[in-house]
Amino acid sequence: MKKTHVLFLICILLVAINSPIIAQGCSQCKMIPQSNMNTGGSVASTLNPAILYLMAVPYLILFVVFRKQIISLYKTVRAKR
């Protein structure tokens, strides 16, 4: 097997193994702000900074990985204006 196939299989297995854990975390992150909004609080004050950090990291990683494509797309859109 090629190295990329092995890496792909490992990623699939990790996602399959961790799916119940991810589902539990998402329901808790959704429940806390909803219960606080019902009592008149603000959403931002109930979210833990760690949750916000974990939410932002995947977007930053994607931006770093696809930065050349994003910049070229931005340049083509700007050129058409």
N, C-alpha and C positions, 0 to 999 in steps of 0.2 A: 504494500500500500504506500501511496505517496504521503509525504509529511502533511500536506494540506488536508487530505482525507482524514487522517488521524486526528488532527486538530479540530476539524469540523465535527467529527463524532464525539469528541470530548466535550465540545460546547453544547451539543444537543443533549448529551447525558446530564450535564450540569443544569441545564434549563429544566429538564424533565424531573430531576431529583428535587430541585428547589421550588417548584411551582406552588405547593401548599404554603410554604413560608411566605412567599411573595403575596399570595392572595390574602393571608391574614394581615400582613402589614398594610396593605392597601385599604382594607375595610376599617382598620383602626384610624388611619390617617383621614379617612372620609368621615368617620363617626364623630371625632372630636370637634372639628369645626362646625359640623351641623348642629350638635348639641349646644355649642356655645352661641351660635347664631339665634337659636330658639330662645335663649335667655337674654338676648340683647347685646352680647359681646361682639367684638370684631374678630374676623377670621385670622388676621395676621398675628394677633396676640396669643392665639391658641396653638399656632404651629411652632413646634420646637425648631430652633435653628439647625439642628442636625438633620431634620426632615427636609428643610429647605436646601441644605447643602447636598444631600443625597439626590434631591430632585434636579439640581442644576448640573451636577457632574456629568451625566450622560450627554447633555446638550453641548457642554464644553468639549468633551471628547469627540463628538461627531463633528463639531466645528473645526477642531484641529485636524482630524483625519481628512475631511473634505474641504479644507480651506481653499485649495487651488480651484476646485470646481465652483465653489461659492463665489470667489472673486471673479472668475471668468464669466459666470452668469450675471453678476452685478454689472460688469463692464459691458456686456452685450445689451442688457436692459437699458443702461444709461446711454449707450450709443444710439439706440433707436429713438430716444426722445428728442 
